[in-house]
Amino acid sequence: MIMALTLLATAYITHLADVEVAEDYSPSAYAGLPDWENPYVTSSNRLPSRAVFVPAASRGQARDIASLRASRADSPYVMSLDGEWDFEWQPSPEGYGRVEGAERVDTKKHGKIAVPGCWQLQGDYDPPIYTNVRYPHVKHPPYIMEDPPTNYTSYVYRNPVGTYRRTFAIPAEWNGRRIVLHFGGVYSAFYVRVNGVTVGYSEDSRLPAEFDVTEFLTFAEKNEIEVEVYRWCDGSYLEDQDFWRMSGIYRGVRLVAERQDGLRDIVIEPTVSEDLKSGELSVSFDCESPVRARLVSPDGKTESDVVNGKLHVDNPILWDCDAPNLYMLEVEAAGDHFAFPVGFRRVEIKDSVLKINNRRILVKGVNRHEMSATGGYTVTLDEMKRDVAALKLINANAVRTCHYPNDPDWYTLCDQNGIYVWAEANIESHGMGFGGESLAHRVDYLAQHIERDVRMVRTLRNHPSIIVWSQGNEAGCGVNFAKAREAIRELDPSRPVQYENHTYTREDRCGTTDINCPMYRTPDQCREYLSDSPEMPLIQCEYAHAMGNSTGGFADFWAFADRYDSFQGGFIWDFADQGLCGFAGGAASLRYGGDFGDMPNDGNGHCNGLFDPFRNPHPGAFEVAHVHGLFPNSYPDAEAVKLVPLLADLKVEPCFWRAPTDNDRGHKLVRNNGVWRSPEGVKVDIVRRPIDARTMRLDVVLELPQERPYAPRVGVAISLPASATNLCWRGRGPHENYPDRKFGASVGEWSADISAPPPYIRPQDYGHYCDTTSLTLGPLSVKCIFSSTPREGLKDTFGFAAWPWTIAELESARHNEELPTSSGVTLVIDADIMGVGGDDSWSRIAAPRPPHRPEGGTYTLTVELSAVR
């Protein structure tokens, strides 16, 4: 395995001709170094990565395990090694002597420790360290034992080593089977020994590591396992994520007894035709014995045999976030039973839009670190289920696994609960910067980039919830990512591949992404990209930084959702605060960077979640839930929806004027503000988006110049047939009301007949109603999604007025009897309108006082229009 990786890296040296190499990065440069400082050594005798599964004794047990209704340890062929282990800790590896200052640290400490768990949270060992960009150890890859700054925690605790030991007995009935030792996750590197013999070595702390230990075991007596874990290794330079740095065996450990000729791996590839009417299931088995496989429908009523790894499915029941329909693939091989959830869905990028099942999706996402306030990296299944519930609370439908693969059970929960997953590899070298020092250019780290991406895909590719592969985070841009992308494509051409560190401009990209996935672009920057023929979907991998009392202006991003097809949401940074439980004065408290004496640290920089560490929502979570809830999760293609004639022919125009009131005439509205009779010089964007045949979403963005006088109103006018006189609404009523005269009107459900004449002797603007959430006028129903103004920000209401005349007809008539016979109804929906004023009715103070005057800036109005049946 080591030689294979060395050859793999060497094969790409020719691609680095244009990269300045400061020193020799060839394998010979690291001869004689320990494995954990040699970038070409990432494993020894580790089995190839594969899907995560265990054999079961029966069909029903296999289904229960695959569905998380039963534990893998319930199988008679699985032995959990979780529990209490003997533990020995030392501040540096054997043979490296005492680090200067180490007299303050006991050379060794012995005790008991829980597996899974992080040793920093289980005793008086080296502390957890929180740092964002800075490496918490020396910065000279791949070396770990060189001196960091003297104030660093790692100056004294140079590279702590934890040695775990326990004994176990092998069931006699396992004799003759291949026995695999499975580690779910170990940070950051480790050797494993069984009965005193070294079995192997592994790095890449966020994916399972498996070893065939059959030949090392005895059935006659108890066996001893020893795991020697190193806090840092050469791979730590690729694990510089913004989170707590801890170590240990933090995911479960188990022994699995497999048939020698049984199932070793499985690749499940469901595809769906372009018309969504047929599906094909392709299954590849790594198995020496005959395999029987059947596909069971989501309702459990239909079973179909998979013949020679193929199955055609007519009218497959599709999987998406709104309907996470899962088939179950049941496999029997060499007498053992297995089960795997299967989701049929079509993923593609077309016309710079990411689509699921031919529908444009909106990504209401969060970045989720795998973190527990009490367990650190060790997150229980119940805590994962709690996280799913929290996601549903904020109407989220997507997760980016920042910045590493998660526990495999998390992806199963996402399969079951309809959560789109951006599956990210365990690569971040932020501390090296993004320029010439970036490890993305270095040939000695090429193999590790490729391996980490490939191992992720091999382990997780059967999960339907994963719709995008992410190569890593904040690690520069170079040939290592380009080659790793090629490797992903060879394994799985069915999913898009993205990488954040491509640049935002078209002129300078490293060519490693299918999605424009920047972080922390402002709404103005998003608009600039979206309005200039975007080449890719825009889905920010991080935005709306939720640190402390934050998440302001979140709705401003979502104003683009109905305006630009290539705007498809993003992932909020981040899901939950990373506070750890500590103790102050004998009472439990939540601690952040520096509270454990850790150096360097970035304080409370990791407390930037929508939820606290126990998943109680911060106030900003409710804002996010509201905005997310305003939009459907997906939209059909506009050309695929045939609107009813009312909606298809609906005339919608921007409207900035009103028929002057008596007070308006008194303060000379026509003379001073008459420029607003026409929308010239105003940036108007009106987008119609069909939802279904009877429903259309109308998204309006109006940008008013700052230098103009204030507008009488900001909204749209909709023309309806003259018969549309029956009005019902929910808002303020029953009498008319305006922004500066509305408190005598109550919010409720009201009705009126708009065919009645105006209530004033001289025709003028009348019949306006504030704070409306919905209305029905004749054949048209209107529902507010949201509106926003420069003055008030986000609202969930609009104002409106409806008359059987046009504004021009109301303005030109001097008496009600001069109004013409109605030829149609005008419905005006306002994001904002000036008040009526009235300090007097003959001078400039007749005008409404600020703030009841629409000023310059950007106004948005999104409503849902439906044809009443």
N, C-alpha and C positions, 0 to 999 in steps of 0.2 A: 504493500500500500504506500509506504513512504517513497519507494523508488518511483512508483507510478505518478505520484504528485510531483516529484522532482522533474521527471521527464515532461509532464504536462506544462510546468512553468517554463522549462527551458525551451519548449517548442515555440513560445511566443516572444522570445528575446528579439527576433528580427523585427517585430512590430514596434520596438522602442527606439528605433534609430534616431528619431527626432527628439528624444528625451535626454536631457543632460543628466548624466550619472555621476554623482560625486564620489562614489567609492564602489568597490567590487561587491556586487550583490549576488554573486554566483553561489551555488551550494558549497563549494570549497571554502568560501570565506567564513563559514560557520562550523567547520569541522572541529570536533572536540567539545562543542558547547552542549550543555544538557538539552534534552528534548524541549523543555519549556522555554528555551531561549533561541531555538532554531526554527526560523519561519518555514523551512521546508518539511518539518516534522509536525504533522497535525494529528497523527494517530499511529497506532501499532496494533495489528490484529483486530481492529474494530471491524465489525461486520458492515457490509454496504448498507446505506440507508434504505429504508423501505417503509411501507405503510404500517401504521400502528394497529395491531390486532393480536388476539390470543385465541388458541383453540378452545372450544367448548365441548361439553359432553353430549349436548342435545341441540336440536333445532331451536327450541324455545329459549334455552339458556343463551345461545348465541345471539338471538334477537334482543334479549334483555340486556346483555352486555353492550351490544352495538347501540342501543337506545339509551344507555346510562341508567336503566332501571335496576341493573345489577352491577356489582363491582367485578372487575376482571379477576380478582382474587377468589370469586365464587366458583370459578372453574376449577375442576380437580387437577388441571394441568398447569396451574399457576400458584406460585408461593410468593406472597408478599414478604419482603424483608424490611418493611417499614417498622418503626418502633425504636426501642432504646438500644443504642450501640455504645461500646466503650470508645473513649475519645482521648487523643493525645494532641496537644497543641504546642507549637514552637514558633518563635518569631521569624525564623529564617530557615532555609533548607539545611539539612545535615551537610557538613563538609565545607560550609562557607564561613565558619568562624563567627565571632561575635561582632556585630555591627557596632560602630562607635556610638556610645550612649545606651547600649543594650543592657548595661548594668541596672537600669531602671526597670527591666522587664525580666520576669522569671524565664529561665531557659526553656523549661517545659512545664506544661500543666496537664494533669490527668483528671478524668471524670467521666460522666455519662452525658450522652447527647441524644436528642430526638432526631430521627430521620423519617420524613424529610424536614429540613429546617436550615436556617442560616446560623452559623456558629456565633456570629456577632451578637445575636439576640438571645443567646442561651448561656451566657457566662461572661466572666471577666477576661475576655480575649482582646484582640485588636478591635478597634471600634468600626462601626459602619461609617462610610465617608460619602458625603454628598458633594459632587462637583458636576458642573455642566460641561464646559469645554475643556478645561485644564485636566491633563492626566494626573491622577493621584499618585503616580509613581514617576520615575525618571522618564524623561522624554528623549529617548535615543533608541528607536526601534532597530532590532528586536530585543534589545537588552533590557533586563529587569533589575539586575543586582547592582548596577552603577548608582552613584550617589545622586539622590534628588536634592532639592533645597533643604537645608538643615531644619527648617520649621515644618516640613511635611511629616505627616504621620508615618509615611513609608520610610522616612530616614531611620527610624528606630525599628519599626515593624517592617523590615525590608521586603520580605516575601513570605508571610506566615504560611505554615503548613499544618493542616489538620489531618490526622490519621484516624480512621474509623475502623473498628473491628467488631465482629460478632460471629457467632457460630450458628449452624443450622443443620438439620438432618434432611436427607432426600428421601421422599417416599419410595418404597420398594417397587411400586407399580410404575415408576418412571424409568426403570431400568430398560435400556434399549432405545430410549428416545434421545433426540438431540436436546441438550439443555442450554438455554440461552439466558445470559445474565443481562437484564435490561435496566439501564439508568435513564430516568426521564429527563434529568437535568443536573449538571454538576458545574459549579463555577469555581475556577475558570479552566483548570486542567487537572488531570488525575491519572494515577496508575492504579490498576486493580491487581490484587494477588489472591490466589485461592490455594489454601493449604501450603502457603509459603512459596508458591511458584508465581512469578510474574506472568499474568495473562495478557495484559495490553495497556495501552495508553490512549488518551483522548483529549482533544481540545474542541472548541466550538460549544460554548456552555449552554446554548438554548435549544439544542436538539437532542433527541435520544442517542445514546451510545450503547451498542450491544456487542456482546462477546460470546463466542461459543466456548463454554467452560466444561463441556462433557468430559473431556479427557483428564481434567484436573480434579474431578470429584470422586468421592468414595461413597458407596452405599452401606459400608459396614459400620461406620461410626460417624460422629459429627464432623462437619466440615467447617473450616474457618475462612472468612473473607476479610481482606484488609484493603481499604481504599485510602490512598494517599493523595490529598487534595491540596493544590497550590493556589494561593490567592491570585497571583499574577502569572502571566506567561506571555510569550511573544504574541499570542492571539489577543491579549488584552488591548493591544494597540488598535484592534478593530472592534473593541467593545467599549467605546468611549461615549456611551449614551448619557443623556441628561437624566440621571436618577441616582438612587442610593447604590453605592458599591459595597456588596457583601459577598460572602462566599460559603461554600459547603455543598452538601448533597441536598438540594432544596426541592427536588421533585422525587417521586416515589422510585423505589428499587424493587425489582421482582425477578424471580426465576420462572422461566416458561419452558415447559416440556413439550417439544414438538416431535411429530413423527419424522423419522429420518427421510422418508419419501413423501412427506406432507407438504403443505402449502408454505412457501418461503416468502412470497410477495405477490401482490395483485395490483394491477393498474386498470382502473375503471374509467371508461371514456364514453359518456352519453352525449349524443349530438341530436340536434333538432333541425328539421328542414326549414328552408326560408319561409314557407307558408305556415309553419308551425303545426302541420297536420300529420307529420310522421317523425318518428325518432328511431335512432339506431344506437344500440348498446354494444360496445366493443369491450371485451374483457381479456386481459392477458394474465396468465397464471405462471408463476415460477413454482412448478410442482412436478415431481417425478412420477407420481401416481395419477391414475385417471381422476378427473374432477367432474362432479355433477353440480350444476349451478342453475338456480331458478330465480326469476324476478317476480316479486309479489307486489301487486298494485297498492297504492296508498290506503285504499279501503280494505285491503286484505282479502278481497274476493276473487282476484284473478291471479293465477300463477302461470308463468310461461317459462319454458326451459330455454336456457342459453346453450346453443349448439355450436360447437367449434369456436366458442368465444364470441358469437354473434347473436343478436336478437333484434328483430324489427318490431317496433311498437307503433300501432296506428293511434292517431290522436292522443299523444302522450299528455298526461296530466302534468302541467308545467310547474316548475319551482320558481318563485321570486319572493321578494320581501313581504308582499301582501298575502301570498298564498304559498307557504313553504311546504309544498307537497313532496313527500319523500316515498319513493319505492324502497323496497328492501331486497337486496341481492343476497340470497342464501346459498352458501357453498358447502359442499361436503367433499372432503378429500382424505383418503386413507383412514376413514372412520372418524375423523374429527369434523366438527361443525364450526362454521364462521358465518358472520352476517355483516353487511355493509350498507348503510343508507346510500341511496342514489337519487340525484335530482336532475331532471331533464330541464335544461334552460339553454338559451342561445345568447352568447355574449359576443358582441362585435362593436367596432368603432366604424361608423359610416357617416360621411359628410361632416367630419369633426364632431361627432356626437357619439357618446358611449350609450349603447342600447342593450337592454335585456329583453329577450323575447320580442324584438322589433319595436320596443317602446323606449323612448328617451327616459332615462331615470334621473332623479334628483338625489344627490348624495347628502343626506343629513347625518354627517359623520362626526365621530369623536376619535381622538387618539387615546388609546388605553394602554397604560403601563400595567404589567402584571405585578400587582403590588398589594400587600395586605398590611394593615396597620399593626397587626400583632405577629404575623408570620413572615413579613418581608417578602422575599421571592416566593415563599410557599403559600399558595392560594388554594383553598379547598374548593370542592365541587359546589358546596352550598354558597360560598362567597362568589363563585362564578355565576350561579343562578341569581344571586342578589344583583350582580352587575347587569345581567340581562334585564331584570325588572327595572333597574335605574335607567337603562337605555330607553326602554319603552316609555318611561315617565316623561322624558324630554323629546319624545317623538323622533328619536334617532333611528336610522335604519342601516347604519354602516359603521364599521370600526376599522381603523388602521392599527395593526398590532405593533405599535411603536416600542422599540425599534429592533424587534427580534421575533422569532417564532414563539408562540405561546404553548401552554399545555394543550395537547391534542384534544382533550375534552372540551376546551373552549370552542374549537371549530365545530365540534358536534353540536354543541348548544346553539351555535349560530346557524347551522344547518336546520335545526329543529324550529328555531324561532324567527327565521327570515331576516337574518342580519347579513348584509353584504360585507365581505371581508377583503381588505387590502392586506395581503399576507406579506410581511416584510422580513427580509433576511437579517441575520445578526451581524451587520456591518455598520459601524460608525467610527471614523477616525478623525473626528472634529478637531481634536487637539493638535493635529498636524497641519491644520489649515487646508485651503483649497487650491493652493498654488503649486509651485515646484516641489515642495516637500510632501505633498499628498501621497499617501500610500497607493492611491489609484494608479500612479505611474510606475511603481517600483516592482521590478520583476520578481524580487524575493517574496512579495506578497500576492503575486498573481494567482498562484494555486489556491491560496486561502480565499480570495474573492470568489473564484469559480466554485470551489468546494462548498462554501457556505450557501451560495445561491442554489447549487444543484442539490445539496442535501435537503434543503427546505422543500424543493419541488418534489423530490422522491418521497419525502415523508408525508406531505399534506395534499398532494394533487387530487386525491379522490373526493375531497370535500366540495360539494356544490356551492357552499356559501362563499368560497374563494372565487372572486371574479377578476382580480388583478393581482399580479405578482409585483412586489416592490423590492428592488435590488438592495436597498439599504437606505441610509440617511446621513447627510452631512459628512461625506467622505471624499470630497473632491470629484474631479471628472477626468477619467483617463482610460487608457486601453484596457486596464483590468476589468472595468465595468462593461466595456464593449464586448470583451471575450466572454465574460460571465453571462451577458445577455444572449449571446449566440448559443451558449450551452443550455440556457433555459428554453429558448425557442426550439431546440432540437428535442428536448424532453416533452414540451407542452406548447404546441403552436396554437392552442385553442383560447388562450387568455392573453389580454394585453399585459405588457411589461412596462413599468414606470420606474423612474429614478429622479429624485428631487433635485440633485445637484447639476442637472443640465441648466443652462442659463436661460433667462427669461426672454432675451432678444433673439430674433431669428438669425442674426448674423454670427452668433457664437454659441453653438450647441455641441455637445459631445455625442449626439446621436444615440442616446441610450434610453429614450422614453417614447411611449405611445400616447402619453397624456401630459399636457402642460400642468405640472403639479408643483408650482412654487409655494413658498411660505410667506405669509404676512404681506401680501400685496394689498394695497389700499383699494377701496372701491374705484377711485379714479384710475388707478393702474389697471384694474380689471376691465373697466370700460374701454380703456385704450386698446387693450389686446382684443377684446370681444368685437369691437366695432371695425376692426381692420382685417376682415376675412381670416379668421383664426384657422390655423392648420390642424389644431388638435383640440380636444375637449379641455376646458379649464376646470380643474378640480383641485383646489388648494390642499396640499397635504397638511398644512397647518395654517390656521387663521383664527381670528377672534380670541386672542390670548386671555384666558379666564383667570388670571392671577388676582386673588383677593377680591375686592369690590370692583368688578370689571364687567366685560361683555357689553359695553355701550356701543350703540350704533350697529348692532348686529343685523338689524333689518335692512340696513343700507346695501349689504351684499345681496340679499335675496330680492331686492328690487330688479335684479337682472334675470331672475328665473323665468319670467314670461316674456322677457325682452330679447334674449339671445339664446338660441338653442344650445350653443356651445358652453354656456354657463351651466354647470351641473352640481354646484354646491361645493362642499369641502369638509375638512376634518378640524374640529375645534381643538385647540390646545388648552387644556386637555380634559380628560374625563374626571379624575379625582385627585385631590391633594395627596401627596406622598408622605404625610406625617407618620412618624413611627411612635408607638407607645413607649414612653419612658416614665421615670418616676422623679418627682421633685417634692421634697419634704414629705415623703411617704405616700403621696397621692399620685395616681396615674395622670399623665399629661401627654400631649402630643408634641413631639420633638422634630426639629428640622436641622438643616446643615449647620454644623458648629456646636450643636448642643451636646454632642458626645466627645468634644475635644478634637474632632476630626479636622485635619488640615491637609491641603487647602479645602475650602468649602465655599459654597455660594448661597449661604444663608437659607432663606425660605423660598428660594427660586423654584423649588419643585412643588410648592403649594399653589398650583395654578389650575385647579380643577373646578368643574361645575358642581362637584360634590365634595364633601369633606371625606376624610379617610374611612369613615364608617358608612358612607354613601347617603348621608343626609344632604338634601339639595341646598346649595347656596341660592340666594335670591336670583342671581343671574340665570340659574337653570330654568326658572319659570319663564323668563323672557325667551330663552332658546326654545323651550317647549311650545310657546305661543307661535313664534315665527315658523318653526318647523311645521307646526300643525296647519299653517295657512296654505300649504302646497301639497298636492298629491305626490305620491312617491314616483309616479311615472306618467308619461304623456304618450298617447298614440301619435303616429305620424299624422300631420294635418291632412295630407292627401288621402289618408285612409278613412277619414271621417266625412260623411256626407251630412252636412247640417240641414236641419229643416229650413224651409224658405224664410221664415221670420228672421232667423239668425244669420243666414247666408246673405240676406239682402239688407241687413240692418245698417242704417246710415249713422255713423259716429263721427263727430267733429269736435275739435278743441273749442272751448268756450271761455272767454275772459271778460265778457261784458254782461251788464244787466240793464233792464229798462230803468232809467233813473227814477229814484224815489223823489218825493218833494224835498227832502233834505239834500239829496244828491244834486238837485238843481240849485239849491241854495248855496252849496259850496263849490259850484261850477265844475261838476264831474266831467261834463262833456268837454269843456275847454281844457281842463287840467289833466284829465286821464283818458281822453278820447282815443289815444293811440291804441287802446286795448280793444277797440271795436273789431280789429282784424288781428290775426296771429303773426303778422309779418315780423321777421327778426327774432322769433321765438323758436327754440329748438323743440320740436314736437315729435314724440315717438309713441305711436299707438300700435300695439301688437294684439292680434286676435289669435287665440289658441284654442282649437276645438278640444273638448274633453270627451264628449260623445255626441251623438246626433242632435240632442236637445240641449246641450250645455256648451257654453263657450266662455273662456276666461279672457277678460279684457284687461290688458296691462298698459297703463298710460304713464309716460314720463314727460313732464313739461318743465323746461329750464328757462326761467324768466330772467332777463338781464337785470343786473343790479342797478344800472344807471337810470332805468325808467321809473316813472312814478308808479305808485302801487296799483295793482290790478283790482277791478271790482270783484272778480271771482276767478277761480282757477279750477277748471273742470272740463267736462265733455257734455255735448248736447246730443241726444239720441232722438231720432224721429220715429214716431209710432202712428198707427192708423187712428183716425178720428174717433173710432168706437172705443178706444182705450181710455175710458173715463173712470172706471172703478179702481180706486186706490186703497191699498192696505199697506201699512208699514209698521216696523218696530223701531222706535226711536222716540224723540221728544214730540209731544202733542198734547191735546188734540188740535190746538190752535197753532198758527205759524210761529216760528221762532228763528232768531238769528244769533250769531256768536255773542253779541253784547246785549241780547234780550232773550234769554232762554230759561232763566231759572224759575219762571212761573209755569213752565211746561214740564210735564212729568214724562219720564221714560216708560213706555208701555207699548201696547199693541193698539193701533188706531186705524180708522178707515175714513174715507171721504169721497165725495163725488166732485171731480175737478171740473165738471161742466158748468158749475155755478159761476156767476159773474164775479169779477174782482170785488173785494170788500171796500175799495176806496173809490171816491167819486171820480178822480182822474186816474186812468190806468197807469200802473207802474209795477216795479218788481214786488211780488207778493208770494205767499204760500210756500216759503222755505221752511225746512225742518232739519234741525241739527241732530247730531249723535245717532244717526241711523245705522242699523246693522243689516237690515233687509227690507225689501219692499216688493209688492206686486202691483203692476199697473197694466190692466187688460191682459194681453197675452204674454207679457214679459215679467219675469221674476229676476230681481237683482239682489245679490248677497255680497256684503263687503268681505274682502279678504284682508286687505290693509290699505292704509293711506298714510302718507307722511308729508310734512311741511317743514320748511326751515325753522319755523317758529315752534311748532309743537312736537316735532319728531314723529315717531311711530304712533299711529292710532289704529283702532279696529272699527272705526266708524267713518261715515261720510255724511255730507249734507245733500239735500236734493230739493228740487221744486218741479212741479208739473203743471202745464197749462194747455188749454186747447188752442193756443196761438203761439206764434214765434216771438222771440224777444223783440225783433224789429216791429212787429205788429203792435205789441204792447207799448213800445216807445212812441210810435207815430200817432196813436189815438189820443185825443184830448178828453173824450168821454167814453164810457163803457159801450154806449149804443153805436159808437163808431167802429168798434171791433168787428172784423169780418166774420162771416160764418166759418166755423172751424173746418179746415181741410186736413187737419192732422194734429197730433199731440206732440208737444215738446217736453222731453224729460231731461233735466239738467242734473248731472251728478257732480257734486263739488268736492274737491279735496280741501278747498278753503273758499271763503266768501267774506267780503267786508261786512262789518256790522251796519246798523241803520243810523247810528248817531242821534243827534237831536239836542245838543246843548243850546242851540237855536236852530232856526230853519232858513237863515238868510245870509250867513257869513261862513268864513272858513271853519268856525268851530261847530258848524252843523255836521261836519264829517265825523265819522266814528273815530274815537280816540284809539291810539295804539294800546294793545297789540292787535286790535281787530282790523288790520289792514294787511292783505297778502303782499309781502315784500318779495324782492328778487331772490332767486335760488332755485333749487330743484324740488319739484313736487311729484310725488308718485301716487298713483291710484290704481289699485288692482281689485276688480270686482268679477263676480261670476254671474253671467247672464244665462238664464234658462227659459226655454219656451214652455209656458204653462200648458199642461195637457188638457 
